[in-house]
Protein backbone atom coordinates (compact mmCIF):
# COMPACT_ATOMS: atom_id res chain seq x y z
CA UNK A 1 0.00 0.00 0.00
CA UNK A 2 1.38 3.40 -1.03
CA UNK A 3 1.98 5.71 1.92
CA UNK A 4 0.41 9.12 1.48
CA UNK A 5 2.40 12.20 2.33
CA UNK A 6 0.73 14.51 4.84
CA UNK A 7 -1.31 17.27 3.26
CA UNK A 8 -0.11 20.81 4.00
CA UNK A 9 -2.38 22.97 6.07
CA UNK A 10 -4.57 25.30 4.05
CA UNK A 11 -3.88 29.01 3.55
CA UNK A 12 -3.37 31.11 5.65
CA UNK A 13 -2.06 28.57 8.16
CA UNK A 14 0.43 27.68 5.44
CA UNK A 15 2.11 30.61 3.67
CA UNK A 16 4.98 29.32 1.54
CA UNK A 17 6.20 32.88 1.11
CA UNK A 18 7.12 33.12 4.80
CA UNK A 19 10.46 31.36 4.27
CA UNK A 20 11.20 33.52 1.21
CA UNK A 21 10.64 36.83 2.93
CA UNK A 22 14.29 37.56 3.78
CA UNK A 23 17.71 36.70 2.35
CA UNK A 24 18.91 34.83 5.44
CA UNK A 25 15.82 32.62 5.39
CA UNK A 26 16.09 31.91 1.67
CA UNK A 27 19.72 30.85 2.23
CA UNK A 28 18.77 28.61 5.13
CA UNK A 29 16.03 26.83 3.16
CA UNK A 30 17.98 26.45 -0.09
CA UNK A 31 17.85 22.83 -1.25
CA UNK A 32 20.64 23.03 -3.85
CA UNK A 33 24.02 24.75 -3.85
CA UNK A 34 26.56 25.59 -6.53
CA UNK A 35 30.26 26.06 -5.74
CA UNK A 36 33.42 26.27 -7.90
CA UNK A 37 34.09 22.65 -6.91
CA UNK A 38 31.13 21.65 -9.12
CA UNK A 39 32.76 23.06 -12.26
CA UNK A 40 34.98 21.49 -14.92
CA UNK A 41 36.55 23.92 -17.40
CA UNK A 42 36.86 22.71 -21.04
CA UNK A 43 39.90 24.17 -22.81
CA UNK A 44 41.11 23.95 -26.41
CA UNK A 45 44.80 23.38 -27.12
CA UNK A 46 46.59 24.49 -30.28
CA UNK A 47 50.16 24.47 -31.58
CA UNK A 48 52.73 27.19 -31.07
CA UNK A 49 53.91 29.38 -28.23
CA UNK A 50 52.21 32.47 -26.87
CA UNK A 51 49.19 31.72 -29.07
CA UNK A 52 45.61 32.73 -28.32
CA UNK A 53 43.12 32.14 -31.14
CA UNK A 54 39.60 33.47 -30.42
CA UNK A 55 36.85 31.14 -31.68
CA UNK A 56 34.31 33.22 -33.61
CA UNK A 57 31.34 30.95 -32.94
CA UNK A 58 32.24 30.77 -29.22
CA UNK A 59 32.63 34.44 -28.21
CA UNK A 60 34.91 34.74 -25.21
CA UNK A 61 36.50 31.30 -25.75
CA UNK A 62 39.92 30.79 -27.36
CA UNK A 63 42.33 28.10 -28.38
CA UNK A 64 45.55 28.34 -26.38
CA UNK A 65 49.04 27.05 -27.00
CA UNK A 66 50.42 24.80 -24.27
CA UNK A 67 51.95 27.71 -22.32
CA UNK A 68 48.56 29.45 -22.34
CA UNK A 69 46.86 26.26 -21.15
CA UNK A 70 49.27 26.13 -18.22
CA UNK A 71 48.35 29.72 -17.35
CA UNK A 72 44.66 28.78 -17.46
CA UNK A 73 45.38 25.81 -15.19
CA UNK A 74 47.01 28.07 -12.60
CA UNK A 75 44.02 30.41 -12.89
CA UNK A 76 41.66 27.50 -12.30
CA UNK A 77 43.55 26.49 -9.16
CA UNK A 78 43.25 30.05 -7.82
CA UNK A 79 39.52 30.07 -8.58
CA UNK A 80 38.85 26.75 -6.86
CA UNK A 81 37.99 24.89 -10.07
CA UNK A 82 39.08 21.28 -9.47
CA UNK A 83 39.42 19.93 -13.01
CA UNK A 84 40.18 20.89 -16.61
CA UNK A 85 38.91 19.07 -19.71
CA UNK A 86 41.32 19.22 -22.65
CA UNK A 87 40.49 19.09 -26.37
CA UNK A 88 43.17 19.41 -29.08
CA UNK A 89 43.00 21.31 -32.36
CA UNK A 90 45.15 18.94 -34.39
CA UNK A 91 46.90 20.37 -37.44
CA UNK A 92 45.57 19.10 -40.77
CA UNK A 93 48.88 17.50 -41.74
CA UNK A 94 48.72 15.33 -38.62
CA UNK A 95 45.19 14.07 -39.35
CA UNK A 96 44.75 10.77 -41.14
CA UNK A 97 42.12 8.20 -42.03
CA UNK A 98 43.14 6.06 -39.05
CA UNK A 99 43.71 8.91 -36.56
CA UNK A 100 47.14 7.53 -35.65
CA UNK A 101 48.25 10.87 -34.14
CA UNK A 102 46.08 9.93 -31.13
CA UNK A 103 48.71 7.28 -30.32
CA UNK A 104 51.70 9.65 -30.56
CA UNK A 105 53.23 10.17 -27.08
CA UNK A 106 54.35 13.61 -28.21
CA UNK A 107 50.99 14.76 -29.55
CA UNK A 108 49.42 18.07 -28.56
CA UNK A 109 47.17 16.56 -25.91
CA UNK A 110 49.99 14.68 -24.18
CA UNK A 111 52.25 17.73 -24.18
CA UNK A 112 49.50 19.79 -22.58
CA UNK A 113 48.84 17.14 -19.92
CA UNK A 114 52.53 16.96 -18.98
CA UNK A 115 52.89 20.74 -18.88
CA UNK A 116 49.88 21.14 -16.57
CA UNK A 117 51.08 18.39 -14.25
CA UNK A 118 54.61 19.82 -14.19
CA UNK A 119 53.24 23.25 -13.25
CA UNK A 120 50.37 22.33 -10.93
CA UNK A 121 50.89 18.74 -9.81
CA UNK A 122 47.90 17.34 -7.98
CA UNK A 123 46.42 20.79 -7.33
CA UNK A 124 44.17 20.23 -10.34
CA UNK A 125 42.74 17.25 -12.20
CA UNK A 126 43.11 16.74 -15.93
CA UNK A 127 40.26 15.10 -17.84
CA UNK A 128 41.08 13.95 -21.36
CA UNK A 129 38.77 13.32 -24.27
CA UNK A 130 39.04 9.86 -25.81
CA UNK A 131 37.71 9.76 -29.36
CA UNK A 132 39.33 9.89 -32.76
CA UNK A 133 37.51 12.88 -34.29
CA UNK A 134 40.27 15.40 -33.39
CA UNK A 135 42.73 13.18 -35.28
CA UNK A 136 40.83 11.78 -38.29
CA UNK A 137 40.82 13.40 -41.71
CA UNK A 138 37.12 12.50 -42.10
CA UNK A 139 35.94 13.96 -38.76
CA UNK A 140 34.28 10.81 -37.46
CA UNK A 141 34.92 9.56 -33.91
CA UNK A 142 36.24 6.21 -35.13
CA UNK A 143 37.70 4.20 -37.96
CA UNK A 144 35.54 3.87 -41.08
CA UNK A 145 35.06 1.29 -43.81
CA UNK A 146 34.82 1.97 -47.54
CA UNK A 147 31.19 3.04 -47.22
CA UNK A 148 31.94 5.50 -44.42
CA UNK A 149 30.39 3.37 -41.67
CA UNK A 150 32.17 3.72 -38.32
CA UNK A 151 33.62 0.37 -37.25
CA UNK A 152 32.97 -0.43 -33.61
CA UNK A 153 35.50 -3.09 -32.59
CA UNK A 154 38.44 -1.74 -34.59
CA UNK A 155 37.75 1.69 -33.14
CA UNK A 156 37.70 0.33 -29.58
CA UNK A 157 41.18 -1.10 -30.12
CA UNK A 158 42.42 2.34 -31.19
CA UNK A 159 40.68 4.00 -28.23
CA UNK A 160 42.47 1.67 -25.81
CA UNK A 161 45.80 2.78 -27.26
CA UNK A 162 44.75 6.43 -27.05
CA UNK A 163 43.70 6.00 -23.41
CA UNK A 164 46.99 4.37 -22.42
CA UNK A 165 48.88 7.14 -24.22
CA UNK A 166 47.05 9.81 -22.23
CA UNK A 167 47.38 7.86 -18.97
CA UNK A 168 51.16 7.64 -19.45
CA UNK A 169 51.25 11.42 -19.95
CA UNK A 170 49.55 12.00 -16.59
CA UNK A 171 45.80 12.18 -17.25
CA UNK A 172 43.65 11.80 -14.12
CA UNK A 173 40.30 11.07 -15.77
CA UNK A 174 39.86 9.28 -19.09
CA UNK A 175 36.59 10.41 -20.69
CA UNK A 176 35.56 8.35 -23.73
CA UNK A 177 33.19 10.45 -25.83
CA UNK A 178 33.02 8.18 -28.87
CA UNK A 179 29.93 6.09 -27.97
CA UNK A 180 31.35 2.80 -29.25
CA UNK A 181 29.89 -0.32 -27.60
CA UNK A 182 32.21 -2.11 -25.19
CA UNK A 183 34.91 0.53 -24.99
CA UNK A 184 34.66 1.09 -21.22
CA UNK A 185 35.40 -2.56 -20.42
CA UNK A 186 38.35 -2.60 -22.83
CA UNK A 187 39.81 0.65 -21.50
CA UNK A 188 39.32 -0.37 -17.87
CA UNK A 189 41.06 -3.70 -18.45
CA UNK A 190 43.95 -1.96 -20.21
CA UNK A 191 44.36 0.61 -17.42
CA UNK A 192 44.33 -2.09 -14.76
CA UNK A 193 46.73 -4.25 -16.73
CA UNK A 194 49.22 -1.40 -17.15
CA UNK A 195 49.20 -0.39 -13.48
CA UNK A 196 47.00 2.71 -13.88
CA UNK A 197 44.62 1.50 -11.21
CA UNK A 198 43.64 4.94 -9.85
CA UNK A 199 42.84 6.64 -13.14
CA UNK A 200 39.13 7.36 -13.30
CA UNK A 201 36.86 6.76 -16.27
CA UNK A 202 34.10 9.29 -16.79
CA UNK A 203 32.04 7.80 -19.58
CA UNK A 204 30.05 9.90 -22.00
CA UNK A 205 27.37 7.30 -21.44
CA UNK A 206 24.40 9.22 -22.84
CA UNK A 207 25.73 11.36 -25.68
CA UNK A 208 23.08 12.42 -28.13
CA UNK A 209 23.36 13.15 -31.86
CA UNK A 210 22.63 16.80 -31.19
CA UNK A 211 22.36 20.01 -33.17
CA UNK A 212 24.14 21.84 -30.32
CA UNK A 213 27.72 20.78 -31.16
CA UNK A 214 28.50 23.12 -34.06
CA UNK A 215 30.80 25.64 -32.34
CA UNK A 216 32.79 22.81 -30.71
CA UNK A 217 33.53 21.37 -34.14
CA UNK A 218 34.81 24.78 -35.17
CA UNK A 219 37.05 24.83 -32.09
CA UNK A 220 38.70 21.46 -32.80
CA UNK A 221 38.76 22.00 -36.56
CA UNK A 222 36.49 19.12 -37.58
CA UNK A 223 33.33 20.87 -38.83
CA UNK A 224 34.52 21.21 -42.42
CA UNK A 225 35.95 17.69 -42.43
CA UNK A 226 32.93 15.72 -41.22
CA UNK A 227 31.37 13.56 -43.90
CA UNK A 228 27.81 12.56 -43.11
CA UNK A 229 26.63 12.54 -39.51
CA UNK A 230 27.14 10.58 -36.27
CA UNK A 231 23.68 9.10 -35.88
CA UNK A 232 24.82 5.46 -36.13
CA UNK A 233 26.67 5.73 -32.81
CA UNK A 234 25.42 8.79 -30.93
CA UNK A 235 21.98 8.53 -29.37
CA UNK A 236 18.65 9.52 -30.91
CA UNK A 237 17.36 12.66 -29.08
CA UNK A 238 13.94 10.98 -28.89
CA UNK A 239 15.17 8.20 -26.58
CA UNK A 240 15.31 8.22 -22.79
CA UNK A 241 15.08 4.55 -21.77
CA UNK A 242 17.98 3.75 -24.09
CA UNK A 243 20.11 6.21 -22.10
CA UNK A 244 19.53 4.15 -18.97
CA UNK A 245 20.67 1.01 -20.80
CA UNK A 246 23.82 2.81 -21.96
CA UNK A 247 24.57 3.99 -18.42
CA UNK A 248 23.96 0.53 -16.95
CA UNK A 249 26.36 -1.04 -19.44
CA UNK A 250 29.12 1.49 -18.81
CA UNK A 251 28.85 1.21 -15.04
CA UNK A 252 28.97 -2.58 -15.27
CA UNK A 253 32.09 -2.29 -17.44
CA UNK A 254 33.97 -0.12 -14.94
CA UNK A 255 33.04 3.54 -15.34
CA UNK A 256 33.49 5.57 -12.14
CA UNK A 257 31.08 8.28 -13.25
CA UNK A 258 28.86 9.00 -16.23
CA UNK A 259 28.05 12.01 -18.34
CA UNK A 260 24.96 13.26 -20.14
CA UNK A 261 25.57 15.42 -23.21
CA UNK A 262 24.20 17.97 -24.14
CA UNK A 263 23.07 19.55 -20.90
CA UNK A 264 20.01 21.73 -20.48
CA UNK A 265 17.84 20.03 -23.14
CA UNK A 266 18.51 16.70 -21.38
CA UNK A 267 18.00 17.46 -17.69
CA UNK A 268 15.29 14.80 -17.64
CA UNK A 269 17.97 12.27 -18.54
CA UNK A 270 20.25 13.56 -15.78
CA UNK A 271 17.49 13.14 -13.20
CA UNK A 272 16.51 9.69 -14.48
CA UNK A 273 20.12 8.48 -14.34
CA UNK A 274 20.65 9.87 -10.85
CA UNK A 275 17.45 8.36 -9.52
CA UNK A 276 18.06 4.95 -11.08
CA UNK A 277 21.76 4.44 -10.35
CA UNK A 278 22.72 6.81 -7.49
CA UNK A 279 26.20 7.36 -8.98
CA UNK A 280 28.13 10.55 -9.79
CA UNK A 281 26.46 12.10 -12.84
CA UNK A 282 27.99 14.94 -14.83
CA UNK A 283 26.61 16.99 -17.70
CA UNK A 284 28.28 18.93 -20.47
CA UNK A 285 26.82 22.39 -21.10
CA UNK A 286 27.91 22.19 -24.70
CA UNK A 287 29.13 24.81 -27.13
CA UNK A 288 25.72 25.55 -28.63
CA UNK A 289 24.25 26.14 -25.17
CA UNK A 290 27.09 28.51 -24.30
CA UNK A 291 26.72 30.34 -27.62
CA UNK A 292 22.98 30.83 -27.07
CA UNK A 293 23.58 32.46 -23.68
CA UNK A 294 26.20 34.75 -25.20
CA UNK A 295 23.87 35.61 -28.09
CA UNK A 296 21.09 36.45 -25.65
CA UNK A 297 23.45 38.72 -23.72
CA UNK A 298 24.65 40.42 -26.91
CA UNK A 299 21.03 41.02 -27.96
CA UNK A 300 20.17 42.56 -24.59
CA UNK A 301 17.77 39.71 -23.85
CA UNK A 302 19.35 38.66 -20.56
CA UNK A 303 22.01 39.34 -17.96
CA UNK A 304 25.07 37.09 -18.34
CA UNK A 305 25.77 36.67 -14.64
CA UNK A 306 22.20 35.72 -13.81
CA UNK A 307 21.84 33.38 -16.81
CA UNK A 308 25.10 31.59 -16.07
CA UNK A 309 24.37 30.97 -12.39
CA UNK A 310 20.75 29.97 -12.94
CA UNK A 311 21.57 27.44 -15.65
CA UNK A 312 24.40 25.91 -13.63
CA UNK A 313 22.17 25.70 -10.57
CA UNK A 314 19.61 23.86 -12.73
CA UNK A 315 22.19 21.16 -13.45
CA UNK A 316 22.86 20.74 -9.75
CA UNK A 317 19.13 20.62 -8.96
CA UNK A 318 18.66 17.90 -11.58
CA UNK A 319 21.27 15.74 -9.86
CA UNK A 320 24.65 16.65 -11.36
CA UNK A 321 27.76 16.28 -9.25
CA UNK A 322 29.45 18.67 -11.66
CA UNK A 323 29.16 20.46 -14.99
CA UNK A 324 31.56 20.90 -17.88
CA UNK A 325 31.00 24.51 -18.91
CA UNK A 326 32.87 27.16 -20.90
CA UNK A 327 31.54 29.62 -18.33
CA UNK A 328 33.47 27.86 -15.53
CA UNK A 329 36.00 30.63 -14.85
CA UNK A 330 33.35 33.34 -15.07
CA UNK A 331 31.04 31.44 -12.74
CA UNK A 332 33.85 30.76 -10.26
CA UNK A 333 34.66 34.48 -10.14
CA UNK A 334 31.01 35.28 -9.51
CA UNK A 335 30.88 32.73 -6.71
CA UNK A 336 34.08 34.05 -5.14
CA UNK A 337 34.60 30.78 -3.31
CA UNK A 338 31.14 30.96 -1.71
CA UNK A 339 28.19 28.66 -2.44
CA UNK A 340 25.27 30.01 -4.46
C-alpha positions as CSV (number, residue, x, y, z in Angstrom):
1,X,0.0,0.0,0.0
2,X,1.4,3.4,-1.0
3,X,2.0,5.7,1.9
4,X,0.4,9.1,1.5
5,X,2.4,12.2,2.3
6,X,0.7,14.5,4.8
7,X,-1.3,17.3,3.3
8,X,-0.1,20.8,4.0
9,X,-2.4,23.0,6.1
10,X,-4.6,25.3,4.0
11,X,-3.9,29.0,3.6
12,X,-3.4,31.1,5.6
13,X,-2.1,28.6,8.2
14,X,0.4,27.7,5.4
15,X,2.1,30.6,3.7
16,X,5.0,29.3,1.5
17,X,6.2,32.9,1.1
18,X,7.1,33.1,4.8
19,X,10.5,31.4,4.3
20,X,11.2,33.5,1.2
21,X,10.6,36.8,2.9
22,X,14.3,37.6,3.8
23,X,17.7,36.7,2.4
24,X,18.9,34.8,5.4
25,X,15.8,32.6,5.4
26,X,16.1,31.9,1.7
27,X,19.7,30.8,2.2
28,X,18.8,28.6,5.1
29,X,16.0,26.8,3.2
30,X,18.0,26.5,-0.1
31,X,17.9,22.8,-1.3
32,X,20.6,23.0,-3.9
33,X,24.0,24.8,-3.8
34,X,26.6,25.6,-6.5
35,X,30.3,26.1,-5.7
36,X,33.4,26.3,-7.9
37,X,34.1,22.6,-6.9
38,X,31.1,21.7,-9.1
39,X,32.8,23.1,-12.3
40,X,35.0,21.5,-14.9
41,X,36.5,23.9,-17.4
42,X,36.9,22.7,-21.0
43,X,39.9,24.2,-22.8
44,X,41.1,23.9,-26.4
45,X,44.8,23.4,-27.1
46,X,46.6,24.5,-30.3
47,X,50.2,24.5,-31.6
48,X,52.7,27.2,-31.1
49,X,53.9,29.4,-28.2
50,X,52.2,32.5,-26.9
51,X,49.2,31.7,-29.1
52,X,45.6,32.7,-28.3
53,X,43.1,32.1,-31.1
54,X,39.6,33.5,-30.4
55,X,36.8,31.1,-31.7
56,X,34.3,33.2,-33.6
57,X,31.3,30.9,-32.9
58,X,32.2,30.8,-29.2
59,X,32.6,34.4,-28.2
60,X,34.9,34.7,-25.2
61,X,36.5,31.3,-25.8
62,X,39.9,30.8,-27.4
63,X,42.3,28.1,-28.4
64,X,45.5,28.3,-26.4
65,X,49.0,27.0,-27.0
66,X,50.4,24.8,-24.3
67,X,51.9,27.7,-22.3
68,X,48.6,29.4,-22.3
69,X,46.9,26.3,-21.2
70,X,49.3,26.1,-18.2
71,X,48.3,29.7,-17.4
72,X,44.7,28.8,-17.5
73,X,45.4,25.8,-15.2
74,X,47.0,28.1,-12.6
75,X,44.0,30.4,-12.9
76,X,41.7,27.5,-12.3
77,X,43.5,26.5,-9.2
78,X,43.3,30.0,-7.8
79,X,39.5,30.1,-8.6
80,X,38.9,26.7,-6.9
81,X,38.0,24.9,-10.1
82,X,39.1,21.3,-9.5
83,X,39.4,19.9,-13.0
84,X,40.2,20.9,-16.6
85,X,38.9,19.1,-19.7
86,X,41.3,19.2,-22.7
87,X,40.5,19.1,-26.4
88,X,43.2,19.4,-29.1
89,X,43.0,21.3,-32.4
90,X,45.1,18.9,-34.4
91,X,46.9,20.4,-37.4
92,X,45.6,19.1,-40.8
93,X,48.9,17.5,-41.7
94,X,48.7,15.3,-38.6
95,X,45.2,14.1,-39.3
96,X,44.7,10.8,-41.1
97,X,42.1,8.2,-42.0
98,X,43.1,6.1,-39.0
99,X,43.7,8.9,-36.6
100,X,47.1,7.5,-35.7
101,X,48.3,10.9,-34.1
102,X,46.1,9.9,-31.1
103,X,48.7,7.3,-30.3
104,X,51.7,9.6,-30.6
105,X,53.2,10.2,-27.1
106,X,54.4,13.6,-28.2
107,X,51.0,14.8,-29.5
108,X,49.4,18.1,-28.6
109,X,47.2,16.6,-25.9
110,X,50.0,14.7,-24.2
111,X,52.2,17.7,-24.2
112,X,49.5,19.8,-22.6
113,X,48.8,17.1,-19.9
114,X,52.5,17.0,-19.0
115,X,52.9,20.7,-18.9
116,X,49.9,21.1,-16.6
117,X,51.1,18.4,-14.2
118,X,54.6,19.8,-14.2
119,X,53.2,23.2,-13.3
120,X,50.4,22.3,-10.9
121,X,50.9,18.7,-9.8
122,X,47.9,17.3,-8.0
123,X,46.4,20.8,-7.3
124,X,44.2,20.2,-10.3
125,X,42.7,17.3,-12.2
126,X,43.1,16.7,-15.9
127,X,40.3,15.1,-17.8
128,X,41.1,14.0,-21.4
129,X,38.8,13.3,-24.3
130,X,39.0,9.9,-25.8
131,X,37.7,9.8,-29.4
132,X,39.3,9.9,-32.8
133,X,37.5,12.9,-34.3
134,X,40.3,15.4,-33.4
135,X,42.7,13.2,-35.3
136,X,40.8,11.8,-38.3
137,X,40.8,13.4,-41.7
138,X,37.1,12.5,-42.1
139,X,35.9,14.0,-38.8
140,X,34.3,10.8,-37.5
141,X,34.9,9.6,-33.9
142,X,36.2,6.2,-35.1
143,X,37.7,4.2,-38.0
144,X,35.5,3.9,-41.1
145,X,35.1,1.3,-43.8
146,X,34.8,2.0,-47.5
147,X,31.2,3.0,-47.2
148,X,31.9,5.5,-44.4
149,X,30.4,3.4,-41.7
150,X,32.2,3.7,-38.3
151,X,33.6,0.4,-37.3
152,X,33.0,-0.4,-33.6
153,X,35.5,-3.1,-32.6
154,X,38.4,-1.7,-34.6
155,X,37.7,1.7,-33.1
156,X,37.7,0.3,-29.6
157,X,41.2,-1.1,-30.1
158,X,42.4,2.3,-31.2
159,X,40.7,4.0,-28.2
160,X,42.5,1.7,-25.8
161,X,45.8,2.8,-27.3
162,X,44.8,6.4,-27.0
163,X,43.7,6.0,-23.4
164,X,47.0,4.4,-22.4
165,X,48.9,7.1,-24.2
166,X,47.1,9.8,-22.2
167,X,47.4,7.9,-19.0
168,X,51.2,7.6,-19.4
169,X,51.2,11.4,-20.0
170,X,49.6,12.0,-16.6
171,X,45.8,12.2,-17.2
172,X,43.7,11.8,-14.1
173,X,40.3,11.1,-15.8
174,X,39.9,9.3,-19.1
175,X,36.6,10.4,-20.7
176,X,35.6,8.3,-23.7
177,X,33.2,10.5,-25.8
178,X,33.0,8.2,-28.9
179,X,29.9,6.1,-28.0
180,X,31.4,2.8,-29.2
181,X,29.9,-0.3,-27.6
182,X,32.2,-2.1,-25.2
183,X,34.9,0.5,-25.0
184,X,34.7,1.1,-21.2
185,X,35.4,-2.6,-20.4
186,X,38.3,-2.6,-22.8
187,X,39.8,0.6,-21.5
188,X,39.3,-0.4,-17.9
189,X,41.1,-3.7,-18.5
190,X,44.0,-2.0,-20.2
191,X,44.4,0.6,-17.4
192,X,44.3,-2.1,-14.8
193,X,46.7,-4.2,-16.7
194,X,49.2,-1.4,-17.1
195,X,49.2,-0.4,-13.5
196,X,47.0,2.7,-13.9
197,X,44.6,1.5,-11.2
198,X,43.6,4.9,-9.8
199,X,42.8,6.6,-13.1
200,X,39.1,7.4,-13.3
201,X,36.9,6.8,-16.3
202,X,34.1,9.3,-16.8
203,X,32.0,7.8,-19.6
204,X,30.1,9.9,-22.0
205,X,27.4,7.3,-21.4
206,X,24.4,9.2,-22.8
207,X,25.7,11.4,-25.7
208,X,23.1,12.4,-28.1
209,X,23.4,13.2,-31.9
210,X,22.6,16.8,-31.2
211,X,22.4,20.0,-33.2
212,X,24.1,21.8,-30.3
213,X,27.7,20.8,-31.2
214,X,28.5,23.1,-34.1
215,X,30.8,25.6,-32.3
216,X,32.8,22.8,-30.7
217,X,33.5,21.4,-34.1
218,X,34.8,24.8,-35.2
219,X,37.1,24.8,-32.1
220,X,38.7,21.5,-32.8
221,X,38.8,22.0,-36.6
222,X,36.5,19.1,-37.6
223,X,33.3,20.9,-38.8
224,X,34.5,21.2,-42.4
225,X,35.9,17.7,-42.4
226,X,32.9,15.7,-41.2
227,X,31.4,13.6,-43.9
228,X,27.8,12.6,-43.1
229,X,26.6,12.5,-39.5
230,X,27.1,10.6,-36.3
231,X,23.7,9.1,-35.9
232,X,24.8,5.5,-36.1
233,X,26.7,5.7,-32.8
234,X,25.4,8.8,-30.9
235,X,22.0,8.5,-29.4
236,X,18.7,9.5,-30.9
237,X,17.4,12.7,-29.1
238,X,13.9,11.0,-28.9
239,X,15.2,8.2,-26.6
240,X,15.3,8.2,-22.8
241,X,15.1,4.6,-21.8
242,X,18.0,3.7,-24.1
243,X,20.1,6.2,-22.1
244,X,19.5,4.1,-19.0
245,X,20.7,1.0,-20.8
246,X,23.8,2.8,-22.0
247,X,24.6,4.0,-18.4
248,X,24.0,0.5,-17.0
249,X,26.4,-1.0,-19.4
250,X,29.1,1.5,-18.8
251,X,28.8,1.2,-15.0
252,X,29.0,-2.6,-15.3
253,X,32.1,-2.3,-17.4
254,X,34.0,-0.1,-14.9
255,X,33.0,3.5,-15.3
256,X,33.5,5.6,-12.1
257,X,31.1,8.3,-13.3
258,X,28.9,9.0,-16.2
259,X,28.0,12.0,-18.3
260,X,25.0,13.3,-20.1
261,X,25.6,15.4,-23.2
262,X,24.2,18.0,-24.1
263,X,23.1,19.5,-20.9
264,X,20.0,21.7,-20.5
265,X,17.8,20.0,-23.1
266,X,18.5,16.7,-21.4
267,X,18.0,17.5,-17.7
268,X,15.3,14.8,-17.6
269,X,18.0,12.3,-18.5
270,X,20.2,13.6,-15.8
271,X,17.5,13.1,-13.2
272,X,16.5,9.7,-14.5
273,X,20.1,8.5,-14.3
274,X,20.7,9.9,-10.9
275,X,17.4,8.4,-9.5
276,X,18.1,5.0,-11.1
277,X,21.8,4.4,-10.3
278,X,22.7,6.8,-7.5
279,X,26.2,7.4,-9.0
280,X,28.1,10.5,-9.8
281,X,26.5,12.1,-12.8
282,X,28.0,14.9,-14.8
283,X,26.6,17.0,-17.7
284,X,28.3,18.9,-20.5
285,X,26.8,22.4,-21.1
286,X,27.9,22.2,-24.7
287,X,29.1,24.8,-27.1
288,X,25.7,25.5,-28.6
289,X,24.2,26.1,-25.2
290,X,27.1,28.5,-24.3
291,X,26.7,30.3,-27.6
292,X,23.0,30.8,-27.1
293,X,23.6,32.5,-23.7
294,X,26.2,34.7,-25.2
295,X,23.9,35.6,-28.1
296,X,21.1,36.5,-25.6
297,X,23.5,38.7,-23.7
298,X,24.6,40.4,-26.9
299,X,21.0,41.0,-28.0
300,X,20.2,42.6,-24.6
301,X,17.8,39.7,-23.9
302,X,19.4,38.7,-20.6
303,X,22.0,39.3,-18.0
304,X,25.1,37.1,-18.3
305,X,25.8,36.7,-14.6
306,X,22.2,35.7,-13.8
307,X,21.8,33.4,-16.8
308,X,25.1,31.6,-16.1
309,X,24.4,31.0,-12.4
310,X,20.8,30.0,-12.9
311,X,21.6,27.4,-15.7
312,X,24.4,25.9,-13.6
313,X,22.2,25.7,-10.6
314,X,19.6,23.9,-12.7
315,X,22.2,21.2,-13.5
316,X,22.9,20.7,-9.8
317,X,19.1,20.6,-9.0
318,X,18.7,17.9,-11.6
319,X,21.3,15.7,-9.9
320,X,24.7,16.6,-11.4
321,X,27.8,16.3,-9.2
322,X,29.5,18.7,-11.7
323,X,29.2,20.5,-15.0
324,X,31.6,20.9,-17.9
325,X,31.0,24.5,-18.9
326,X,32.9,27.2,-20.9
327,X,31.5,29.6,-18.3
328,X,33.5,27.9,-15.5
329,X,36.0,30.6,-14.9
330,X,33.3,33.3,-15.1
331,X,31.0,31.4,-12.7
332,X,33.8,30.8,-10.3
333,X,34.7,34.5,-10.1
334,X,31.0,35.3,-9.5
335,X,30.9,32.7,-6.7
336,X,34.1,34.1,-5.1
337,X,34.6,30.8,-3.3
338,X,31.1,31.0,-1.7
339,X,28.2,28.7,-2.4
340,X,25.3,30.0,-4.5
